[in-house]
Amino acid sequence: MKKTDIAMLIFIASLSVILSIVLGNVIFGNVDDMTAKVRTITSIKGSLDDPNPEVFNANAINPSVQLEIGTENPSALPSPSAPPTSPTPPEDTNTGTDQPTEPVS
């Protein structure tokens, strides 16, 4: 390479670096001048408050117990170990043919 080619490459590289810095500041602005307001939160306490006695008391409903509403006889409830029963399917009225049947005269 000639000395003029090397000088031209250094000049173009320097010019592109300067141009990119100037354009970066124009597009994104100066980072040192930018400030942002952020909201802060209160610190987390290490202690727990007592639970609300209206919700958590000895007479409250236990959500882990299964209840059946509408059963008059409590002994009619299935035992937890019994398998679930399914209703009986309706009788099959299909005659086995795809054609409609005509009345016999």
ABEGO torsion letter per residue (X at the ends): XBAAAAAAAAAAAAAAAAAAAAAAAAAAEBAAABBBBBBBBBBBBABBBBBBAAABBAABBBAABBBBBGBABAAABBBAABBBBBBBBBBBABAGBABBBBBBX
